[in-house]
């Protein structure tokens, strides 16, 4: 008898956890930041991803021309 059990674990990740912590701290009044800074882990991560994808696209275009 074979044991073919597979488990997959999906977590919230560091960025998601940090965002939730910032939101909770904002809502209970511990920090007095604007919502832009409270949600900054999300948009900073998205910005880094966009920059990396753009760089990969540019490199692919340059390599195609050679």
C-alpha positions in Angstrom: 0.0 0.0 0.0 1.4 3.3 -1.0 1.1 6.5 1.0 0.7 9.3 -1.5 -0.2 12.1 0.8 0.8 15.6 -0.2 0.4 18.6 1.8 0.6 22.2 0.7 0.9 25.1 3.0 0.0 28.6 2.0 0.8 31.3 4.5 0.1 35.0 4.7 3.7 35.9 4.3 5.8 38.7 5.8 4.3 41.5 3.9 0.7 40.5 4.6 1.5 40.0 8.3 3.2 43.4 8.5 0.3 45.1 6.8 -2.2 43.5 9.3 -0.1 44.6 12.2 0.1 48.1 10.9 -3.7 48.2 10.3 -4.4 46.9 13.8 -2.0 49.4 15.4 -3.7 52.2 13.4 -7.2 51.1 14.4 -6.4 50.9 18.1 -4.7 54.3 18.0 -1.2 53.2 18.8 0.3 54.8 15.6 -0.9 58.0 14.1 0.2 57.3 10.5 -1.6 58.1 7.3 -3.2 55.2 5.6 -0.6 55.5 2.8 2.1 54.5 5.3 -0.1 51.9 7.0 -0.6 50.1 3.7 2.9 50.8 2.5 4.1 47.1 2.7 1.6 46.3 0.0 2.4 49.0 -2.5 6.2 48.8 -1.8 6.1 45.1 -2.6 4.0 45.7 -5.7 6.4 48.4 -6.8 9.4 46.2 -6.4 7.6 43.4 -8.4 6.8 45.8 -11.2 10.4 47.1 -11.4 11.8 43.5 -11.5 9.3 42.5 -14.2 10.1 45.7 -16.3 13.8 45.0 -16.0 13.2 41.4 -17.2 11.1 42.6 -20.1 13.8 45.2 -21.1 16.6 42.5 -20.9 14.4 40.2 -23.0 13.9 42.9 -25.7 17.6 43.7 -25.8 18.6 40.0 -26.1 16.1 39.5 -28.9 17.7 42.3 -30.9 21.2 40.9 -30.7 
